[in-house]
Amino acid sequence: MSIPATLRKEKVYIKVTSDFDATGYMQPRFITWSDGRIFRIDQVTDFRPAGAIGSPHNCDCYTIRVNGKARHLFFERTDPLFRSLVGRWFVERSTEL
């Protein structure tokens, strides 16, 4: 009988191209990985405020569809003291301990 591995979630910061509509709603359109691969976001199916692993800041969670698969995409808002830094995007990746 094998013992299950313990999983740990880690943040992977990524580049996301977004549009803003006239009401100020941020709509993510494309994800760019660090290796240069670009994926079009087919659809945003849900949006909600959420916490994230190890984040002291407010986060928003976008449930998106990429290549037909549902994924969670997080926008981490930065500290309000740094007005020129709005926030950054990340996904959570599970790794074995």
Sine and cosine of phi, psi and omega as CSV:
sin_phi,cos_phi,sin_psi,cos_psi,sin_omega,cos_omega
0.00,0.00,0.79,-0.61,-0.03,-1.00
-1.00,-0.02,0.51,-0.86,0.02,-1.00
-1.00,-0.02,0.79,-0.62,-0.02,-1.00
-0.91,0.41,0.62,-0.78,0.03,-1.00
-0.96,0.29,0.52,-0.86,0.07,-1.00
-1.00,0.09,0.74,-0.68,0.00,-1.00
-0.98,-0.19,0.61,-0.79,0.05,-1.00
-0.82,-0.58,0.63,-0.77,0.04,-1.00
-0.99,-0.15,0.66,-0.76,0.06,-1.00
-0.76,-0.65,0.46,-0.89,0.02,-1.00
-0.99,0.12,0.65,-0.76,0.13,-0.99
-0.84,-0.55,0.94,-0.33,-0.02,-1.00
-0.97,0.22,0.68,-0.73,-0.07,-1.00
-0.70,-0.72,0.29,-0.96,0.10,-0.99
-1.00,0.03,0.73,-0.68,0.04,-1.00
-0.77,-0.64,0.76,-0.65,0.11,-0.99
-1.00,-0.05,0.80,-0.59,-0.08,-1.00
-0.78,-0.63,0.40,-0.91,0.15,-0.99
-0.92,-0.40,0.42,-0.91,0.12,-0.99
-0.88,-0.48,0.76,-0.65,0.04,-1.00
-1.00,0.07,-0.02,-1.00,-0.07,-1.00
-0.90,0.45,-0.38,0.93,0.00,-1.00
-1.00,0.01,-0.10,0.99,0.00,-1.00
0.99,-0.10,0.03,1.00,0.02,-1.00
-0.93,0.37,0.76,-0.65,-0.02,-1.00
-1.00,-0.01,0.83,-0.55,-0.04,-1.00
-0.89,-0.46,0.96,-0.28,0.04,-1.00
-0.92,0.38,0.66,-0.75,-0.05,-1.00
-0.89,-0.46,-0.64,0.77,-0.06,-1.00
-0.65,-0.76,0.56,-0.83,0.11,-0.99
-0.93,-0.38,0.72,-0.69,0.08,-1.00
-0.87,-0.50,0.87,-0.49,0.04,-1.00
-0.98,0.19,0.27,-0.96,-0.03,-1.00
-0.89,0.46,-0.39,0.92,0.02,-1.00
-1.00,0.07,0.07,1.00,0.07,-1.00
0.99,-0.10,-0.17,0.98,0.02,-1.00
-0.92,0.39,0.68,-0.74,-0.02,-1.00
-0.88,-0.47,0.74,-0.68,0.03,-1.00
-0.83,-0.56,0.75,-0.67,0.07,-1.00
-0.98,0.18,0.71,-0.70,0.09,-1.00
-0.99,0.12,0.91,-0.42,-0.06,-1.00
-0.94,0.35,-0.63,0.78,-0.11,-0.99
-0.29,-0.96,0.57,-0.82,0.21,-0.98
-0.98,-0.20,0.89,-0.45,-0.07,-1.00
-0.99,-0.15,-0.30,0.95,0.00,-1.00
-0.37,-0.93,0.46,-0.89,0.07,-1.00
-0.59,-0.81,0.72,-0.69,0.05,-1.00
-0.32,-0.95,0.49,-0.87,0.13,-0.99
-0.89,0.45,0.60,-0.80,-0.04,-1.00
-0.39,-0.92,0.41,-0.91,0.17,-0.99
-1.00,0.00,0.25,-0.97,0.03,-1.00
-0.63,-0.78,0.36,-0.93,-0.02,-1.00
-0.82,0.57,0.83,-0.56,0.11,-0.99
0.90,0.43,0.39,0.92,-0.03,-1.00
-0.95,-0.31,0.87,-0.49,0.07,-1.00
-0.99,0.16,-0.15,0.99,-0.07,-1.00
-0.99,-0.16,0.26,-0.96,0.09,-1.00
-0.94,0.35,0.63,-0.78,0.03,-1.00
-0.79,-0.61,0.45,-0.89,0.17,-0.99
-0.89,-0.45,0.64,-0.77,0.02,-1.00
-0.93,-0.37,0.84,-0.54,0.09,-1.00
-0.97,-0.24,0.82,-0.58,0.17,-0.99
-1.00,-0.02,0.86,-0.51,-0.10,-0.99
-0.84,-0.55,0.27,-0.96,0.13,-0.99
-0.88,-0.48,0.82,-0.57,0.06,-1.00
-0.78,-0.62,0.85,-0.53,-0.06,-1.00
0.80,0.60,0.62,0.78,0.07,-1.00
0.99,0.16,-0.03,1.00,-0.03,-1.00
-0.95,-0.33,0.68,-0.74,0.03,-1.00
-0.98,0.22,0.69,-0.73,0.02,-1.00
-0.62,-0.78,0.34,-0.94,0.11,-0.99
-0.97,-0.26,0.74,-0.68,0.03,-1.00
-0.83,-0.55,0.79,-0.61,-0.07,-1.00
-0.95,-0.32,0.61,-0.79,0.15,-0.99
-0.91,-0.42,0.90,-0.43,-0.04,-1.00
-0.99,-0.12,0.91,-0.42,0.02,-1.00
-0.97,0.25,0.66,-0.75,-0.02,-1.00
-1.00,0.10,0.09,-1.00,0.01,-1.00
-0.88,0.48,0.74,-0.67,-0.03,-1.00
-0.88,0.47,-0.24,0.97,0.05,-1.00
-0.94,0.34,-0.37,0.93,-0.02,-1.00
-0.96,-0.27,0.99,0.12,-0.14,-0.99
-0.90,0.43,-0.47,0.88,-0.02,-1.00
-0.98,0.17,-0.23,0.97,0.06,-1.00
-0.97,-0.25,0.97,-0.25,-0.05,-1.00
-0.97,0.23,-0.70,0.71,-0.02,-1.00
0.23,-0.97,-0.10,-0.99,0.05,-1.00
-0.53,-0.85,0.39,-0.92,-0.08,-1.00
-0.99,-0.12,0.55,-0.83,0.12,-0.99
-0.44,-0.90,0.29,-0.96,0.16,-0.99
-0.87,-0.50,0.34,-0.94,0.07,-1.00
-0.98,-0.21,0.72,-0.69,0.03,-1.00
-0.88,-0.48,0.71,-0.70,0.04,-1.00
-1.00,0.02,0.72,-0.70,0.06,-1.00
-0.76,-0.65,0.50,-0.87,0.03,-1.00
-0.99,0.15,0.59,-0.81,0.06,-1.00
-1.00,0.01,0.00,0.00,0.00,0.00
